[in-house]
Amino acid sequence: MNTMIPRNKTAIVPAILQGVAGTICIFAVLTAISYQNSLHVDGKIIIGFPWEFYSSGTGYNVERDEYMGFEDFKPLKLIGNILVALVIYLVLHLSLRPLFGKKKR
């Protein structure tokens, strides 16, 4: 027998893709807003909102009489930031849906 797939089952793929794209956009905006470049002050770059997931910098070590650098990346905090972006996307999507949603006939 040939049965057609119900329309509501095929509509989930565009909704998931829209959710992923919205989450990535919100994550990118929050990361761009929270970017701190203090290289001219103390030589440090900080990225992350609400948790700092990447930092790097350089500085002068008086004891060794040389410049030293460091990099610090925390993947769990990056995942936490992505989850925060997902929650913000869902809150915005659900609260603004009545304003911009399609009218059903």
N, C-alpha and C positions, 0 to 999 in steps of 0.2 A: 504494500500500500504506500501511496505517496501522500505524506501529510506535510503541510506547511508549518514552518516554525512560527509561533505566535510573535506578533510585532513587538510586544513588550520584552520578550527575551532577547531580541536582537538590538534593542535600544540601550542595553547595558554597556556595550563596548564604547560607544561615543561618550557616555556619561563617565566612565572610568578614565578615558583619555582626557576629557575635560577636567576632571578632578586632578589628574597628575599634572597637566599643564598649569592649572591654577595654583597648585601647591608649589611647583617650581618657580612660578612668577613671584609669588609672595615670599618664598625663601630668598630669591635673588634680590628683591627690593629690601627686605630686612637686613640681608648681609651687606648690601651696598650702603645702607644708612648707618649700620653699626661699624663700618670699616674705620679703623683709627690708625693713621700713619704718623707716628711721632719720631721719625728718623732724625729730624733736625734737633730734637730735644734730648731724647735718651736712646735713640736708635732702635725703636721697637714698633712692630706692626702687629695689630690685634684685629682678628676677624671673628665675628660670632654674635648672635643675638638669640635668645637671652643668655646663652652660655658661650663662653669664649672657647672655640674649638681649634683655632690656629693662632700661633704667635711666633714671631721670629724677630731677631734683633742682633745688634752688635754693640760692643762697648769696649772701653779701654780697661784692661786689667793692670793695676798699678804694681801688684806683686810680681807678675811675670813680664811686665813692660812690653805688652803686645795687645793687639785688638783680638777680641774673641767674639764668636757668633754662636747663636743657638736657634733651633727650630723646635717647635712643640706642636704636635697634631694629636687631637683626641677624637677618635672616630665615634665613641659613644656619645659625646656631646654633639657631634655633627648629626647623628641620628636623632637625638633629642630635639635639635633645632628644626630638623625636617618635620618631625611629628608636631611641633608647635606650629609650624607653617601650615600643616594639614588641618589642624584644629581651627586656626584662624580662617582658612579657606572655607571650611564647612560652616562655621558661624556666619561668615559673610554671605555665603551662598544661600543658606537657609533663611537668613533674615532679609535678604534682598529679593528672594524669589517671588514674593507677592507683588513687588513693584515691577519687575521686569519679566515675569513668567508669561508663558503663552496662554492665551485664553482658550479654554476648551468650549466646544460647541455642543 
